[in-house]
C-alpha cells in the first residue's frame, strides 16, 4: 500500500499549515540558525567544520523560501493562469546560498548575525559545492532564465535531471586534463525538497500492439516494457525581493523494485540488484560520452526520461485542476525546448495524449504544435543530434512509430508545396536514410513546434540562410530571434559587491531588476573622481582573482598587469589555440629584446574539454606547456604571465568576471551561436576583444566601436575563403606568425615530448581548417597590441570600462525573458497570494 494515500480519518486544521511569517531580521535569523546548528544538526563546541554552519544557515533560509514557495504555487492555481515549462538537460545553478540571501533581501542581516556569532560568511559560502547540473553556457543560461522568470513573476517551471555526479572535476597533471568524478551530492543538498508522491513511471523497451476499444475502434499501445521510476526533487527559484518562488523540478531515476528476491534467495546477489543499478544509471552522470554505443543509448534514455516524466507531470497537474477535458490545454500551456536534447518531447506528448488520454491524432497534433517551442543553440551541423532508428526501435518502439507517422504526414505537405522536388524531400525528411538510418532530432523539433528561435541576431539569420533554410522557406512565420542575456543579480550584484555599492550610491538600487538604468552611468565616465573609485574597486577584484590564481595555479599575477582572460568550454571553434599562438608571439618578442608590447599582461585561460575530444585536450596541454616556459623565464615574467585555471565552474566565474580587464571572445565568425560569458564580463566592466560572431555583434553595437577591440574575418568572408584557403601562404608572408610556428614546430614547448603538438600544427596548416586560425592571426595580433597600448592610458581604459558596464543593460536575461513572453509564451505575471492564504 502506498504511504502517500489520502488521509481517511484525519482532517488537518488550518493551524497546521497557515503559520505566521518568519522574521527576516538579524535577530530572527540568528535564533533559527542557532537552533538548527545545535539541535537539528547536533553540533557543539568541538565542531570545526564550515559545512555545518553553512547547512544550518541554508535550512534557516529554506524555511523562509518555503513559506513564499507555497504562496506562489497557490496563486498560480487560484489564477488558473497559463504556464510555461522549460525543459533542459542542463541547469548549471552554481551555489544557492548567496543567491538566496540576495534575492530574499537578507544578505546584510545574515552576515551581521554570523559575525556576532564569531563566524565569517565567506567561509560558509565556500563550504557549498557547485550544483553539478550542467557543463557550460547552455545550462548556465537556463539557470539565468529561471531567475528572471521568478523576478518577473511569470509562472514558469523548470524541468531537468538530478544527476548524482556532475560532468567531472578537472585536474591538471603534467599539463594534461584528468577527469575525476564530481560527486556534488555526496553530502546531500539542503536546498531540495523530495516529492515522492509525484513519482512517474517511465517505459523503455517492450513492443507495440494493436487493440480494439469497446466501440470497436483500433488503437496502438506500448506493452511489456521495462519501467523506471522518475522521482521528483524540487529546488526553489527565488525572484528578486518580490516573494515569488518558482520551481525547478529535477527527476532522479529509481528502480520499480529494489531487487529480485528470487535471485537473492538463490544466492545470486549481483543479478538481484541488476535492475536497480540499470535504472539508477540514467541519472547517475551528466551527459555520458556518446562516442560509444553504450553512451548513445544512455544519452537517449536520459532525454526520453526527462521528456516522459515532465509531460506526465504536466498532464497530471492539468487533470487535477481541469479534469480530462483537454479542449483548452494548448491555450494554457507551453513547453520551451532548450536546444535539441528534449526534442523527443514532440512525439512523447503525442503518445501520452493518444495512448493514455485517448485523443485522436488530429486533436493531439493540434495540441502538440500549439504548445511546443524550440530554441536552437548551435550553428555546427554535427551538433544537431541524430539517433539511430535501430536504437529508437530497441528503446522507444512506440515513440518511433509516431515519429514515422509525423514524417509521412509532414513530407506530404512538402510534396504539396514543392511538387516533384525529391531532393528537398530527402533533405527535409525526419529520417536520414542510409545503411544505418537516423532520426534527425532538430528537424523533429521544428516540425512539432510553433516557434523556432536562435539566440543572437547573427545566429538566427544564419539559421534561416543555412542550416534551416528549407524550413524557413516553408514556415517563415515560425522563426524569430531571442538574443541571450544573463541575470544581473548573480553576475553583478552578487559577485561584485564593491561595484554594486557604488552603483547603488550613484544611480539608486533599482538597476538590479531594471538593468537599462545602468545607462545613467555613462556621464560618470568623464568624472575623474568617479573613475578613481571605479579603478579602486577593479583593483580589489583583481587582487581577489590573483589570490585565486596563486592558490590554484601557483602562478603570481601582479595586479598592475592587464588581466587578459578567456574561460569557456575548450573547443576548436572557440579558438583557445589562437590565444596561445599570440602568447607565443609575445614571448618571442620579449626574448628577442623587443619590449614594445604595450602593457604587461597576465593571460588566464580555463575550461573543460569533453573526455573524448583529443584535440581539445591537446590544446590544454599546449597552454600549460607554454605557461611553464613563460613563467619560469625571468627575462619574460616581468612582462608576461600565463596560467590555466583548472575545474572552471560557476563559483570560479564569480571571481573572474569582476577581476578581468580584457575579455577574449575570439571564435571563428559564424560559429558561436551567442555566448553569455561575453555578457558577464561586459557587465563587470571588462572590455571585449572579439570577432563579429554571436552576441559580440550586439555588444559592439551597444557599447560603440571605440569601446570594443574588433578583429578577424566576418561570417560572409569566412564563407568566401573556404575552398581556396592557403594557410601556408599566409604563414610564409607573415614573419610574426612564421616565427611562432617555427617555435611550435621545433619542439621548444615540448622538449621532452617531441612531436606531441604535431596534430595542432597540422590543423593550423591545413587548407581545410574550418576555424581559419592562420587567417585571423595578424588581425588578432594587431588588435591585441592596440588593447595593450590602450591599457597604458589608464584614464582612457577606465572610461571604456565604465561605458561597457553602462551599456550592458540590453544583455539582462530579464529583457530576454520579457521577449520570450511577449512573442512566444504570452503569460500574465502572477504575484503570490497574500500572507495568511497558504
MIRO-29107 format. One line per 3 residues: number of its first residue (from 1); their letters; for each residue x, y, z of C-alpha. Coordinates in steps of 0.02 Angstrom, whole numbers, plus 32768, in hexadecimal, padded with zeros to 4 digits. Example, Ala and Ser with C-alpha at 12.3 -4.5 7.8 and 13.67 -1.06 7.14 Angstrom:
1	AS	8267,7F1F,8186; 82AC,7FCB,8165;
END
This chain:
1	XXX	8000,8000,8000; 8042,80AB,7FD3; 8079,8119,8066;
4	XXX	8035,81AD,8003; 7F7E,8178,8008; 7EFF,81FC,803C;
7	XXX	7ED6,8216,80F3; 7E39,81B5,811F; 7E18,81E3,81D6;
10	XXX	7E74,8289,81EB; 7E44,8336,81B1; 7EDB,83A9,81C8;
13	XXX	7EAE,844F,8217; 7EE3,84F1,81C8; 7F59,8511,8259;
16	XXX	7FC5,8484,8218; 7FF9,84E1,817C; 7FC3,8597,818D;
19	XXX	8053,85DA,81F6; 808B,8689,8220; 8116,86CB,81AF;
22	XXX	81C5,86A6,81EB; 822D,873E,821F; 82A9,877F,819E;
25	XXX	8311,87E8,8214; 83BB,87C4,8260; 8375,8786,8305;
28	XXX	82F9,870D,82B6; 837A,86C5,8240; 83F6,86AE,82CE;
31	XXX	8376,8656,833A; 8347,85D8,82B4; 83FC,85C0,8280;
34	XXX	842F,8593,8333; 839E,851A,8347; 83C5,84BE,82A6;
37	XXX	847F,84BA,82CA; 846E,8479,837D; 83D1,840E,8375;
40	XXX	83A9,83DB,82C1; 845F,83BC,8294; 849A,8392,8345;
43	XXX	8539,83F9,833F; 8599,843C,83D6; 863D,8491,8403;
46	XXX	86A5,8403,83BB; 8663,841F,830A; 86E7,8478,82A0;
49	XXX	869D,8455,81F4; 8655,84E6,818F; 85D7,846F,8140;
52	XXX	8561,8466,81D6; 854B,8521,81F1; 8532,852F,8134;
55	XXX	84AB,84A9,813D; 8458,84FA,81D4; 844E,85A0,8178;
58	XXX	840D,8549,80DB; 8380,84F6,813E; 8352,859B,8191;
61	XXX	8348,85EE,80E6; 82EA,855B,809C; 8262,8573,811F;
64	XXX	824A,8624,80E1; 824D,85EB,802D; 81CF,8563,8055;
67	XXX	8147,85D6,8097; 8155,8643,7FFB; 8160,85AA,7F8B;
70	XXX	80B8,8568,7FC8; 8066,8611,7FB0; 80A9,861A,7EFE;
73	XXX	8066,856D,7ED1; 7FBD,8596,7F1C; 7FB4,863A,7EBA;
76	XXX	7FD5,85DD,7E16; 7F48,8562,7E3C; 7ECC,85E8,7E70;
79	XXX	7EF3,8654,7DD8; 7ED7,85BF,7D63; 7F64,860E,7D01;
82	XXX	7FC1,85D9,7C65; 8067,8586,7C8F; 810B,8562,7C37;
85	XXX	817A,84CB,7C56; 8233,84E1,7C30; 827D,8438,7C00;
88	XXX	833A,842C,7C06; 83B9,83A1,7C20; 8428,8421,7C78;
91	XXX	840D,849E,7D03; 84B5,84E1,7D3B; 8478,852D,7DDE;
94	XXX	851E,8549,7E37; 850D,856F,7EF0; 8464,859B,7F3B;
97	XXX	8491,85EC,7FE2; 84C6,8699,7FA6; 843B,869E,7F24;
100	XXX	83B7,8678,7FA9; 83FC,86FC,801F; 83FD,8780,7F96;
103	XXX	8352,875B,7F4D; 82FF,874D,7FF8; 834E,87F3,8026;
106	XXX	83A0,87B2,80C5; 8458,87AE,8094; 8489,883B,810B;
109	XXX	8421,87F7,819C; 8466,8747,8188; 851B,877F,817D;
112	XXX	8508,87EA,8219; 84B7,875A,8276; 8547,86E7,8248;
115	XXX	85C8,876B,8279; 8579,877B,8326; 8588,86BE,8338;
118	XXX	8640,86C1,830B; 862B,867C,825B; 866F,86BD,81B5;
121	XXX	85EB,86B7,812C; 8669,8697,80A0; 86A1,85F6,80F6;
124	XXX	85EE,85B6,80F8; 85D7,85E9,8044; 866F,8584,800E;
127	XXX	862B,84E9,8067; 85A1,84D9,7FE4; 85C8,8471,7F4A;
130	XXX	8594,84AF,7E9F; 84F8,8452,7E66; 853E,83E5,7DDB;
133	XXX	84A9,83E8,7D68; 84F8,842F,7CCA; 859A,843E,7C6A;
136	XXX	8597,84E9,7C18; 8537,857C,7BD4; 8498,851B,7BAA;
139	XXX	847C,84E8,7C60; 84B0,858E,7CA9; 843A,85E8,7C32;
142	XXX	83AC,8579,7C6F; 83D6,85A9,7D23; 83D7,8663,7CF6;
145	XXX	8330,8650,7C9E; 82DE,8601,7D36; 831F,868F,7DA2;
148	XXX	82D2,870F,7D2C; 822D,86B3,7D1F; 821B,86B9,7DDC;
151	XXX	8251,8770,7DE3; 81CF,879B,7D5F; 814F,872F,7DBE;
154	XXX	812A,86C3,7D26; 80E2,8616,7D48; 8172,85B2,7CFE;
157	XXX	81AD,850A,7D3F; 8254,84BD,7D13; 8267,8403,7CF2;
160	XXX	830F,83AB,7CF1; 836F,8314,7D32; 83BA,82FF,7DE0;
163	XXX	8464,82BB,7DB0; 84BC,8264,7E41; 8563,8294,7DF4;
166	XXX	8587,8333,7D92; 85E7,8339,7CEF; 8690,8318,7D44;
169	XXX	870F,836E,7DB2; 87A0,83A5,7D46; 884F,8386,7D87;
172	XXX	88EF,83BA,7D2E; 8982,8342,7D3B; 8A20,8362,7CD6;
175	XXX	89B9,83DE,7C71; 8935,835E,7C41; 887E,835B,7C6F;
178	XXX	884B,82CE,7CE1; 8795,82AC,7D09; 875B,8283,7DB9;
181	XXX	86A7,8260,7DED; 864B,82FA,7E2B; 85DF,82B2,7EB5;
184	XXX	858A,8356,7EDC; 84FC,82FF,7F39; 8573,82A1,7FAD;
187	XXX	8538,8303,8047; 8486,831D,800B; 8435,83BD,7FCF;
190	XXX	83DD,8425,8054; 8387,848E,7FCE; 8320,8400,7F83;
193	XXX	8279,83B7,7FB9; 8253,8303,7F88; 81A1,82EB,7F46;
196	XXX	818D,822D,7F3B; 80D0,823D,7F32; 80E5,827E,7E7F;
199	XXX	8152,81ED,7E45; 8135,81BC,7D8F; 814C,8114,7D37;
202	XXX	81B8,811D,7C99; 81B0,8090,7C17; 8241,804C,7BB0;
205	XXX	8252,7FB9,7B3A; 81C1,7F41,7B1E; 815A,7F46,7A80;
208	XXX	80B9,7F8F,7A3B; 8017,7F3A,7A12; 7F6F,7F63,79C6;
211	XXX	7ECB,7F52,7A25; 7E14,7F83,7A19; 7DB8,7FEB,7A99;
214	XXX	7D07,7FCA,7AD2; 7CC3,8028,7A3B; 7D29,7FBE,79C4;
217	XXX	7DA6,8047,7999; 7E5B,8013,7977; 7EE6,8057,79E6;
220	XXX	7F9E,8039,7A06; 7FEF,801D,7AAF; 809C,8001,7AF7;
223	XXX	80AB,7F5F,7B5C; 8128,7EEE,7BB5; 8194,7F83,7BE1;
226	XXX	8222,7F8A,7C5C; 81EF,801C,7CC8; 8255,8096,7D2F;
229	XXX	8213,810C,7DB4; 8230,81C8,7DA7; 8234,8213,7E56;
232	XXX	8226,82D2,7E5B; 8291,8346,7EC4; 825E,83FC,7EC8;
235	XXX	82D6,848F,7ED9; 8292,853D,7F02; 82BA,85C9,7E88;
238	XXX	82A5,8671,7EE0; 8279,8710,7E87; 82D0,87AF,7EBA;
241	XXX	827E,87F6,7F57; 81CD,87D2,7F19; 819A,8739,7F80;
244	XXX	8186,86D0,7EE1; 81D8,8625,7EE8; 81CD,85BE,7E49;
247	XXX	81FE,8506,7E3B; 8286,84A2,7DE7; 8250,83EC,7DE9;
250	XXX	82DC,836E,7DD1; 82BB,82B7,7DAE; 8320,822D,7DFF;
253	XXX	8318,817B,7DBA; 82ED,80E9,7E2B; 82C0,8033,7E10;
256	XXX	820C,7FF9,7E1D; 8245,7F6D,7E92; 82DF,7F7B,7F01;
259	XXX	8319,7ECC,7ED2; 82E1,7E24,7E91; 82BC,7DBF,7F2E;
262	XXX	82C0,7D1B,7ECE; 836F,7D3C,7E8C; 83A5,7D73,7F39;
265	XXX	8363,7CD7,7F8D; 83BB,7C6D,7F0B; 845E,7CBC,7F40;
268	XXX	8475,7D27,7EA6; 8487,7DD3,7EF4; 84CE,7E33,7E5C;
271	XXX	843D,7DFB,7DEF; 83BF,7E26,7E77; 83EE,7EDF,7E74;
274	XXX	8412,7EEC,7DB9; 836B,7F41,7D92; 8387,7FC0,7E1E;
277	XXX	8435,7FEA,7DDF; 83FE,7FF8,7D2A; 8371,806D,7D5A;
280	XXX	83DC,80DF,7DC5; 8460,80EE,7D3C; 83EA,8160,7CDB;
283	XXX	8407,81F3,7D50; 84AF,81BD,7D96; 8520,822A,7D28;
286	XXX	8505,82CA,7CC5; 8510,82B1,7C09; 856B,820B,7BF2;
289	XXX	85EC,8203,7B68; 8583,81CF,7AD2; 8618,8197,7A69;
292	XXX	85EF,80E1,7A94; 854E,8083,7A73; 852D,8076,7B2D;
295	XXX	8545,8132,7B3E; 84C7,8153,7AB3; 8448,80E1,7B05;
298	XXX	845B,8132,7BAF; 844D,81E2,7B69; 83AE,81B7,7B0A;
301	XXX	836A,8168,7BA9; 838F,820A,7C06; 8336,8273,7B83;
304	XXX	829B,8208,7B81; 829B,81F7,7C3E; 8295,82B5,7C4D;
307	XXX	8210,82CB,7BC8; 819D,823E,7C00; 81A4,8268,7CBA;
310	XXX	818C,8323,7C9F; 80F9,8310,7C27; 80A6,8292,7C9A;
313	XXX	80BA,830E,7D29; 806E,839C,7CC5; 7FDA,8332,7C8E;
316	XXX	7FC2,82F5,7D42; 7FB9,83A9,7D7C; 7F40,83D7,7CF0;
319	XXX	7ECD,8347,7D1C; 7ED3,8378,7DD5; 7E96,8427,7DAB;
322	XXX	7E2A,840A,7D10; 7DFF,8353,7D03; 7E1A,82F5,7C5E;
325	XXX	7DD8,837E,7BEF; 7E6B,83B5,7B83; 7E0A,8432,7B1B;
328	XXX	7E67,84C8,7B64; 7F0D,8472,7B8B; 7F6C,84C5,7AFD;
331	XXX	7F2A,8570,7B2E; 7F6D,855B,7BDE; 8013,8500,7BCC;
334	XXX	80B7,8512,7B70; 8152,84A3,7B6B; 81F6,84FD,7B45;
337	XXX	8278,8481,7B05; 8326,84BD,7B35; 8389,8481,7A9D;
340	XXX	836F,83DB,7A43; 8386,8369,7ADA; 82CD,836A,7B0E;
343	XXX	828E,835B,7A5A; 8248,82AE,7A7F; 81C3,830D,7AE1;
346	XXX	8166,8329,7A3C; 813A,8272,7A1A; 812F,824C,7AD4;
349	XXX	80A7,82CE,7AF0; 804C,8281,7A5B; 805E,81D3,7AA8;
352	XXX	801A,8206,7B51; 7F89,8268,7B07; 7F58,81DA,7A91;
355	XXX	7F85,813C,7AF1; 7F63,8173,7BA3; 7EE3,81FF,7B8F;
358	XXX	7E90,81B0,7AF5; 7E8E,8249,7A84; 7E8D,8231,79C8;
361	XXX	7F26,825C,795E; 7EE8,8303,791B; 7EB7,8343,79C7;
364	XXX	7F5A,8309,7A16; 7FC0,8354,7988; 7F64,83FA,7996;
367	XXX	7F8C,8400,7A50; 8041,83CE,7A36; 8067,844C,79AE;
370	XXX	8016,84D8,7A10; 8075,84B5,7AB2; 8126,8487,7A7B;
373	XXX	81A9,8510,7A5E; 825E,84EB,7A2E; 82FD,854C,7A53;
376	XXX	8394,851F,79E8; 8440,853E,7A34; 84BA,8507,79AF;
379	XXX	84F8,852E,7900; 8562,8491,78F6; 8509,840E,788B;
382	XXX	855F,8381,78EA; 8510,83C0,798C; 845F,83A5,794B;
385	XXX	8435,8301,799E; 840C,8267,7939; 83DF,81BE,7984;
388	XXX	83E4,8115,792A; 8338,80D4,78FE; 836D,8029,7940;
391	XXX	8390,8078,79EB; 82E5,80C9,79EC; 8298,8022,79BB;
394	XXX	82F1,7FCC,7A4A; 82CD,804E,7AD1; 8233,80B1,7A98;
397	XXX	81D1,804A,7A18; 812C,80A5,7A2F; 8180,8150,7A25;
400	XXX	81D5,8119,7983; 812E,80E9,7936; 80EC,8197,795B;
403	XXX	8188,81E9,7911; 816F,8187,7870; 80BA,81BF,7869;
406	XXX	80EA,8274,7889; 816B,8267,77FE; 80F2,821B,7781;
409	XXX	8071,82A3,779D; 80F6,832B,779A; 8145,82F0,76F8;
412	XXX	809C,82F2,76A4; 8095,83AD,76CE; 8143,83C6,7686;
415	XXX	810F,836B,75E8; 8074,83D7,75D9; 80DC,8475,75EF;
418	XXX	8168,843F,7577; 8120,83BA,7502; 81A1,8340,74BF;
421	XXX	8232,8388,7523; 8271,82E2,7565; 8319,832B,7598;
424	XXX	82C2,83A6,760B; 8259,831A,7655; 82F7,82B8,7676;
427	XXX	834A,834F,76CA; 82B3,8375,7736; 8281,82C5,7768;
430	XXX	8286,82A2,7822; 82DC,81FE,77F5; 8387,8203,77A4;
433	XXX	838D,8168,7739; 8428,80FD,771E; 847A,8061,775E;
436	XXX	8453,8096,7811; 83B9,8108,7808; 83B6,8198,7884;
439	XXX	832D,81FF,78D6; 8354,82B9,78BF; 8321,8303,7965;
442	XXX	8331,83BB,7937; 82BC,83A2,78A3; 8242,8349,7915;
445	XXX	8245,83DE,798B; 8222,8458,78FD; 8191,83F3,78B7;
448	XXX	8140,83E2,7961; 8156,8496,799D; 80FA,8538,797C;
451	XXX	8196,85A0,79A0; 824E,8587,7972; 82CB,8606,79B4;
454	XXX	8384,8626,79AD; 83E3,867A,7A3A; 843B,870E,79E6;
457	XXX	8411,8778,794E; 849B,872D,78E1; 8476,867C,791D;
460	XXX	83BD,868B,78F3; 83E5,86D3,7848; 8462,8649,7820;
463	XXX	83E4,85C5,7856; 8368,860A,77D8; 83EA,8619,774E;
466	XXX	8446,8576,7771; 841A,84E4,77E4; 835E,84FE,77E1;
469	XXX	8347,8556,773A; 82CB,84D6,76F7; 8263,84E7,7794;
472	XXX	8267,85A4,7790; 8228,85A2,76DD; 8199,8531,7714;
475	XXX	816D,8587,77B9; 81BD,8635,77C2; 813F,8668,7849;
478	XXX	8187,85E9,78C3; 8235,8635,78C8; 826C,86BE,7940;
481	XXX	8302,86FA,79A3; 8318,8707,7A5F; 83C5,8748,7A88;
484	XXX	8403,86F8,7B27; 841D,8755,7BCA; 8460,8732,7C79;
487	XXX	8417,875A,7D22; 845C,87FA,7D6D; 8436,87B7,7E1B;
490	XXX	84BD,8731,7E19; 852F,877B,7D95; 853F,882B,7DDB;
493	XXX	84E3,8849,7E7F; 851C,87A9,7ED3; 85C8,8789,7E89;
496	XXX	8603,883F,7E8D; 85CB,888A,7F34; 8643,891D,7F28;
499	XXX	85FE,8953,7E80; 854D,8931,7EBA; 8563,89AC,7F4A;
502	XXX	85A9,8A31,7ED5; 8519,8A19,7E5A; 8497,8A22,7EE6;
505	XXX	84E3,8AC5,7F23; 84F1,8B0F,7E75; 844F,8ADD,7E1C;
508	XXX	83E4,8A8D,7EA4; 83BE,89D7,7EC8; 833B,89B5,7E41;
511	XXX	83BC,8986,7DBD; 83C2,88D5,7E06; 831A,88AE,7DB6;
514	XXX	831C,8934,7D2F; 83C9,892B,7CE3; 83A7,89B0,7C60;
517	XXX	83BD,8A2C,7CEE; 8478,8A0D,7CE0; 8475,8A86,7C4E;
520	XXX	8471,8B0F,7CD2; 8526,8AE2,7CF6; 8564,8B1D,7C4C;
523	XXX	8580,8BD4,7C7F; 85E6,8B97,7D14; 866C,8B58,7C9C;
526	XXX	86A4,8C0D,7C89; 86AF,8C2A,7D46; 8762,8C14,7D83;
529	XXX	872D,8BF5,7E38; 86B2,8B6F,7E02; 8736,8B1D,7D94;
532	XXX	87AC,8B17,7E29; 872A,8ABD,7E93; 8705,8A47,7E03;
535	XXX	87BE,8A21,7DF3; 87CA,89FC,7EAD; 873C,897E,7EA4;
538	XXX	8789,892B,7E0B; 882F,891E,7E66; 87DC,88C7,7EFA;
541	XXX	8789,884D,7E83; 882E,882C,7E2C; 8880,8809,7ED4;
544	XXX	87FA,8788,7EF8; 8814,8739,7E4C; 88D1,8739,7E62;
547	XXX	88BD,86E0,7F09; 8853,865A,7EB5; 88D5,8641,7E2B;
550	XXX	8962,8637,7EAA; 8903,85B6,7F11; 88CB,8548,7E81;
553	XXX	8952,855F,7DFD; 89EA,8592,7E67; 8A07,8626,7DF2;
556	XXX	8A16,86D8,7E31; 89B0,875A,7DD2; 89EA,880E,7DF4;
559	XXX	894D,8878,7E02; 899A,8906,7D9C; 89A4,8894,7D04;
562	XXX	8912,888C,7C8A; 88A8,87F3,7CB6; 8880,879F,7C10;
565	XXX	8802,8712,7C2A; 87B3,868B,7BBE; 8746,860D,7C1A;
568	XXX	86CB,859C,7BC2; 86B9,84E9,7B85; 8758,84B4,7B2A;
571	XXX	8728,84A1,7A73; 8783,84C3,79D1; 8700,8541,7996;
574	XXX	8716,85A8,7A35; 87CE,85B6,7A02; 882E,85A9,7AA4;
577	XXX	88B7,8574,7A2B; 88B9,8622,79DC; 88CE,866C,7A89;
580	XXX	8963,85F9,7AAC; 89B4,8626,7A06; 89AC,86DD,7A3A;
583	XXX	89FA,86B3,7AE2; 8A89,865D,7A86; 8A9A,86F7,7A19;
586	XXX	8AAA,8768,7AB3; 8B27,86F0,7AFF; 8B8C,86F0,7A60;
589	XXX	8B91,87AE,7A56; 8BC8,87BF,7B0B; 8C50,873B,7AF5;
592	XXX	8C93,879D,7A60; 8C9F,8839,7ACA; 8C04,888E,7A82;
595	XXX	8BA6,88CB,7B1B; 8B35,893E,7AB8; 8A9A,88D3,7AD5;
598	XXX	8A31,8954,7B30; 89FD,892B,7BE2; 8A40,888F,7C37;
601	XXX	89B8,880C,7C3F; 897E,8774,7C9E; 8926,86F7,7C2C;
604	XXX	88AB,8682,7C81; 8854,85F6,7C23; 87DB,8578,7C69;
607	XXX	875A,84F9,7C33; 8736,8440,7C26; 8750,83D2,7B8E;
610	XXX	86D5,8345,7B6F; 872B,82A2,7BA6; 872C,825C,7AF5;
613	XXX	8762,82FD,7A9E; 881C,82DC,7A87; 8847,837C,7A28;
616	XXX	87F5,83E6,7AAF; 8858,8389,7B34; 88F6,83A5,7AD0;
619	XXX	88D2,8460,7ACD; 88CA,845C,7B8B; 8972,8404,7B8D;
622	XXX	89BC,848A,7B1B; 897A,8517,7B89; 89CA,84C9,7C22;
625	XXX	8A6F,84A6,7BCB; 8A7A,8558,7B8A; 8A4E,8598,7C38;
628	XXX	8AD9,852F,7C82; 8B5B,8579,7C0C; 8B1E,862D,7C1D;
631	XXX	8B0C,862F,7CDA; 8BB5,85DF,7CFB; 8C15,865E,7C92;
634	XXX	8C48,86F8,7CF8; 8C68,8757,7C55; 8BB0,8744,7C2A;
637	XXX	8B54,8743,7CCF; 8B61,87FF,7CE8; 8AF8,8813,7C4C;
640	XXX	8A8F,8777,7C3A; 8A40,86F3,7CAB; 89D2,8663,7C73;
643	XXX	8963,85EA,7CD3; 88DF,8567,7CB1; 885E,8563,7D3C;
646	XXX	881F,84B2,7D5B; 876B,847C,7D77; 8719,8519,7D33;
649	XXX	8669,8529,7D7D; 85E5,85A9,7DB1; 8636,85D7,7E57;
652	XXX	86DD,85F5,7DFE; 868A,8665,7D7D; 8642,86CB,7E0D;
655	XXX	86F5,86FC,7E36; 8733,8709,7D83; 86B0,877D,7D3A;
658	XXX	86CB,880D,7DB6; 8789,8800,7DAB; 87A0,87F9,7CEE;
661	XXX	87E1,888A,7C85; 87DB,883D,7BD6; 8756,87BD,7BA8;
664	XXX	8787,8742,7B1D; 86F3,8718,7AAA; 8755,86DE,7A12;
667	XXX	86F0,8653,79C0; 86F2,863E,7903; 8668,86AE,78BE;
670	XXX	85CA,864D,789A; 85ED,85C3,7919; 85B9,8606,79C4;
673	XXX	84FD,860A,79D9; 84FF,8693,7A5C; 8573,8685,7AF0;
676	XXX	8545,86BE,7B9F; 85F0,86CC,7BEF; 860C,8765,7B81;
679	XXX	8575,87B6,7BD5; 85AF,878F,7C87; 8659,87DC,7C66;
682	XXX	860E,8876,7C14; 8595,888F,7CA4; 8628,8894,7D1C;
685	XXX	8688,8914,7CB7; 86FC,88A6,7C4F; 8721,88DE,7B9D;
688	XXX	8706,885D,7B15; 8780,8826,7A8F; 871E,87C1,7A12;
691	XXX	86E0,8794,7966; 8637,87C2,791C; 85EC,8720,795B;
694	XXX	8556,86F4,79C6; 8521,877B,7A41; 85C8,87D5,7A29;
697	XXX	8573,8832,799C; 84EC,8875,7A0E; 8569,889A,7A99;
700	XXX	85CC,8906,7A20; 852D,895B,79E5; 84FE,8985,7A98;
703	XXX	85A7,89C2,7AD6; 85E7,8A11,7A35; 8679,89EA,79C1;
706	XXX	86F4,8A4E,7A2B; 86D5,89E3,7AC5; 86ED,8937,7A74;
709	XXX	878B,88EC,7A27; 8751,889F,7984; 87B5,8828,7916;
712	XXX	87A0,879A,789C; 873D,8769,7803; 8680,877A,7802;
715	XXX	860C,86E4,77EC; 85F3,8712,7735; 86AF,8720,7718;
718	XXX	86CB,8679,776E; 8654,8628,76F1; 86AD,867A,765E;
721	XXX	8759,863F,769A; 8727,8589,76A2; 875C,8526,760B;
724	XXX	87F7,858D,75E6; 883F,85A3,7695; 88FD,85A0,7696;
727	XXX	893B,85A6,774B; 89EE,8579,771A; 89F5,860F,76A6;
730	XXX	89B1,867D,7732; 8A35,863B,77AB; 8AC2,8653,772D;
733	XXX	8A8E,8709,7711; 8A79,8733,77CA; 8B23,8739,7823;
736	XXX	8AD4,8740,78CF; 8A68,86A6,78B1; 8AF6,864B,785A;
739	XXX	8B64,8661,78F3; 8AD8,8622,7964; 8AC2,8588,78F8;
742	XXX	8B7D,8568,78F7; 8B81,856B,79B5; 8AED,84F6,79BD;
745	XXX	8B2F,847F,7939; 8BE1,847D,797F; 8BA2,8430,7A21;
748	XXX	8BD4,84C7,7A8A; 8B37,84AE,7AF5; 8B45,83F0,7AF5;
751	XXX	8BFE,83CE,7B07; 8BE3,832A,7B62; 8B48,82FB,7AFE;
754	XXX	8B80,8310,7A4B; 8AF7,8315,79C8; 8A6B,831B,7A47;
757	XXX	8A1D,83B8,79FB; 8A29,837D,7946; 896A,8368,7937;
760	XXX	8952,841F,7967; 89D7,8459,78EC; 8989,83F0,7863;
763	XXX	88DF,843A,788A; 891F,84EC,787D; 8978,84C8,77D8;
766	XXX	88E9,8466,778B; 888C,84BC,76FB; 87F1,8468,7743;
769	XXX	8802,84B8,77EF; 874E,84F0,780F; 8784,8565,789B;
772	XXX	87F8,85D1,782E; 8877,85E5,78B9; 8904,8623,7849;
775	XXX	8890,8695,77E6; 885F,86FA,7881; 8907,86FB,78DA;
778	XXX	894C,87A0,7896; 88AA,87FD,78B6; 88A2,87B4,7965;
781	XXX	8957,87E3,7989; 8937,8897,7955; 8898,88A3,79BE;
784	XXX	88F6,885C,7A53; 8980,88DC,7A40; 88FF,8968,7A39;
787	XXX	88AC,8924,7AD6; 8952,891E,7B34; 8981,89CE,7AFD;
790	XXX	88D6,8A0F,7B2D; 88E4,89BE,7BD8; 897E,8A29,7BFA;
793	XXX	890F,8AC3,7BED; 88B7,8AA1,7C92; 8837,8B2C,7C84;
796	XXX	8803,8AF7,7BD6; 87F7,8A41,7C0A; 878E,8A6C,7CA2;
799	XXX	8716,8ACE,7C33; 8705,8A35,7BC3; 86E8,89C6,7C5A;
802	XXX	8660,8A36,7CA1; 860B,8A44,7BF8; 860A,8987,7BE3;
805	XXX	85AB,8974,7C85; 853B,8A09,7C5D; 8506,89BD,7BB6;
808	XXX	84F0,8909,7BF2; 8438,891D,7C21; 83FC,88CC,7B7F;
811	XXX	8450,882A,7BB4; 83E7,880D,7C4E; 838A,8768,7C49;
814	XXX	82F3,87CC,7C87; 82ED,881E,7BDB; 8301,8775,7B84;
817	XXX	8278,8724,7BEB; 8204,87B8,7BCE; 821C,879C,7B13;
820	XXX	81FB,86E1,7B23; 815D,870B,7B82; 811F,8793,7B0D;
823	XXX	813E,8731,7A6E; 812E,8679,7A9E; 80E8,864E,7B4B;
826	XXX	806B,86DC,7B68; 8061,86C4,7C24; 8019,873E,7CA2;
829	XXX	8082,8768,7D3C; 8038,8718,7DD9; 8069,875D,7E84;
832	XXX	8062,86E7,7F1A; 7FC4,86DB,7F82; 7FBC,8750,8018;
835	XXX	8002,8714,80BD; 7F87,86A7,811B; 7F40,8657,807C;
838	X	7FB6,85C1,806A;
END
